């Protein structure tokens, strides 16, 4: 009786035929997930037209990648799909961070005790003179009275304000609250880089 299944191990494996669709899927997913990060940044910033354009591009790229995977759902293509999502997220976040897109709220905390009763007032006034808005709050922390200065600006301008605060009060603490992502990122003392 002849063998119904040919000996698959005796046939040479065309590695390129297995690898190139997986690589293409990974690259397409890197592209659509990176575009997704830009879309989300635009959505948060309220830029409807740009967000819609990025959404259309993301959908077209995703459909191309999904079509390749669903044509032959092999483990190679599935891995390419997943790896592309991870790499696209990493790349998109890196690009957005590098371009300093979006807005941030700069929070400055300055101790107001021990002869520093005007620390927050001076910081707020210097920020205002530099052309940015600044709102001053008084509170009480572990070590006594504290001034908190809030200022909202484009992310690419935040370093100017951090440098200004450092020059004004090296003891002040600066925290950046990103409007493009939940939670906040502590930038550390006024000398921290954004």
C-alpha positions as CSV (number, residue, x, y, z in Angstrom):
1,X,0.0,0.0,0.0
2,X,1.6,3.3,-1.0
3,X,2.1,6.0,1.6
4,X,-0.6,8.6,1.4
5,X,1.6,11.2,3.0
6,X,4.9,12.0,1.4
7,X,7.9,12.1,3.7
8,X,8.0,15.8,4.5
9,X,11.4,15.6,6.2
10,X,13.1,14.4,3.0
11,X,12.0,17.5,1.0
12,X,14.1,20.7,1.3
13,X,12.4,23.5,3.2
14,X,12.2,26.8,1.5
15,X,13.0,29.0,4.5
16,X,12.5,32.2,2.6
17,X,9.0,31.2,1.6
18,X,8.2,30.8,5.3
19,X,10.0,33.8,6.5
20,X,9.2,36.6,4.1
21,X,5.4,36.7,4.7
22,X,6.1,36.7,8.5
23,X,8.6,39.5,8.1
24,X,6.2,41.5,5.9
25,X,3.4,41.0,8.4
26,X,5.8,42.2,11.2
27,X,6.8,45.3,9.2
28,X,3.1,46.1,8.3
29,X,2.2,45.8,12.0
30,X,5.1,48.1,13.0
31,X,3.7,50.6,10.6
32,X,0.0,50.4,11.6
33,X,0.7,50.4,15.4
34,X,3.1,53.3,15.0
35,X,0.4,55.2,13.1
36,X,-2.0,54.3,15.9
37,X,0.2,56.0,18.5
38,X,0.1,59.2,16.3
39,X,-3.7,58.8,16.0
40,X,-4.1,58.5,19.8
41,X,-1.9,61.6,20.3
42,X,-4.1,63.5,17.9
43,X,-7.3,62.3,19.5
44,X,-6.1,63.4,23.0
45,X,-5.0,66.8,21.5
46,X,-8.5,67.2,19.9
47,X,-7.1,67.3,16.3
48,X,-10.0,65.5,14.5
49,X,-8.8,65.8,10.9
50,X,-5.3,64.5,11.7
51,X,-6.7,61.7,13.9
52,X,-9.1,60.7,11.2
53,X,-6.4,60.6,8.5
54,X,-4.1,58.5,10.8
55,X,-7.1,56.2,11.5
56,X,-7.7,55.6,7.8
57,X,-4.0,54.9,7.2
58,X,-3.9,52.6,10.2
59,X,-6.9,50.6,9.0
60,X,-5.5,50.2,5.5
61,X,-2.2,48.9,6.8
62,X,-3.8,46.6,9.4
63,X,-6.1,45.1,6.7
64,X,-3.0,44.3,4.6
65,X,-1.3,42.6,7.5
66,X,-4.4,40.7,8.5
67,X,-5.0,39.6,4.9
68,X,-1.6,38.0,4.7
69,X,-2.1,36.2,8.1
70,X,-5.6,35.0,7.4
71,X,-4.6,33.7,4.0
72,X,-2.4,31.1,5.8
73,X,-2.5,31.2,9.5
74,X,0.9,29.7,10.2
75,X,2.8,30.1,13.4
76,X,5.5,32.1,11.6
77,X,2.9,34.7,10.4
78,X,1.2,34.8,13.8
79,X,4.6,35.5,15.5
80,X,5.3,38.2,12.9
81,X,1.9,39.8,13.7
82,X,2.6,39.8,17.5
83,X,6.2,41.0,17.2
84,X,5.1,43.8,14.9
85,X,2.6,45.0,17.4
86,X,5.2,45.2,20.2
87,X,7.8,46.8,18.0
88,X,5.3,49.3,16.6
89,X,4.3,50.4,20.0
90,X,7.9,50.9,21.1
91,X,8.8,52.7,17.9
92,X,5.6,54.9,18.0
93,X,6.1,55.9,21.6
94,X,9.8,56.7,20.9
95,X,8.9,58.9,17.9
96,X,6.2,60.8,19.9
97,X,8.6,61.3,22.8
98,X,11.4,62.4,20.5
99,X,9.2,64.9,18.6
100,X,7.8,66.0,22.0
101,X,4.2,66.0,20.7
102,X,1.2,66.9,22.9
103,X,0.9,69.0,26.0
104,X,2.1,68.7,29.6
105,X,1.2,70.3,32.9
106,X,4.4,71.4,34.7
107,X,3.9,71.2,38.5
108,X,6.4,73.0,40.6
109,X,6.6,72.4,44.3
110,X,8.6,74.9,46.4
111,X,8.9,74.9,50.1
112,X,7.5,78.1,51.6
113,X,8.9,77.9,55.1
114,X,12.2,79.1,56.7
115,X,12.5,82.4,54.9
116,X,11.1,81.1,51.6
117,X,7.6,82.6,52.0
118,X,7.8,84.1,48.4
119,X,9.4,81.1,46.6
120,X,6.3,80.0,44.7
121,X,5.3,83.7,44.0
122,X,8.8,84.3,42.4
123,X,8.7,81.1,40.4
124,X,5.1,81.8,39.1
125,X,6.1,85.4,38.1
126,X,9.2,84.3,36.3
127,X,7.1,81.7,34.3
128,X,4.6,84.4,33.4
129,X,7.3,86.8,32.3
130,X,8.6,84.0,30.0
131,X,5.2,84.0,28.3
132,X,3.5,81.0,29.9
133,X,0.5,80.9,32.2
134,X,1.1,80.0,35.9
135,X,-1.3,79.4,38.7
136,X,-0.1,79.4,42.3
137,X,-1.6,77.3,45.1
138,X,-0.6,77.1,48.7
139,X,-0.7,73.8,50.6
140,X,0.8,72.0,53.5
141,X,3.1,69.1,53.2
142,X,5.2,67.0,55.5
143,X,7.7,69.8,56.1
144,X,5.2,72.7,56.4
145,X,3.8,75.2,53.9
146,X,4.4,74.5,50.2
147,X,3.7,76.5,47.1
148,X,2.6,74.6,44.0
149,X,2.8,76.3,40.6
150,X,0.9,74.8,37.7
151,X,1.6,75.7,34.0
152,X,0.3,74.0,30.9
153,X,2.2,74.1,27.7
154,X,3.3,72.2,24.6
155,X,5.6,69.4,25.5
156,X,8.5,70.8,23.5
157,X,8.4,74.0,25.6
158,X,8.5,72.2,29.0
159,X,12.3,72.1,29.1
160,X,12.4,75.9,28.9
161,X,10.2,76.1,32.0
162,X,12.1,73.5,33.9
163,X,15.4,75.4,33.2
164,X,13.8,78.6,34.3
165,X,12.6,77.0,37.6
166,X,16.1,75.6,38.2
167,X,17.6,79.0,37.7
168,X,15.1,80.5,40.1
169,X,15.0,77.9,42.8
170,X,17.3,74.8,42.6
171,X,15.5,73.3,45.6
172,X,12.1,73.2,43.8
173,X,10.6,69.8,42.7
174,X,9.2,69.6,39.2
175,X,6.6,67.0,38.1
176,X,5.3,66.6,34.5
177,X,1.8,65.4,34.0
178,X,1.4,64.2,30.5
179,X,-1.9,65.1,28.8
180,X,-1.3,62.4,26.2
181,X,-1.1,59.5,28.7
182,X,-2.7,58.5,32.0
183,X,-0.7,59.1,35.1
184,X,2.3,61.3,35.6
185,X,6.0,61.2,35.0
186,X,8.2,62.6,37.8
187,X,11.0,64.6,36.2
188,X,12.7,65.1,39.6
189,X,14.3,68.2,40.8
190,X,14.3,71.3,38.7
191,X,17.5,70.2,36.9
192,X,15.9,67.1,35.4
193,X,15.7,66.8,31.6
194,X,12.3,66.5,30.0
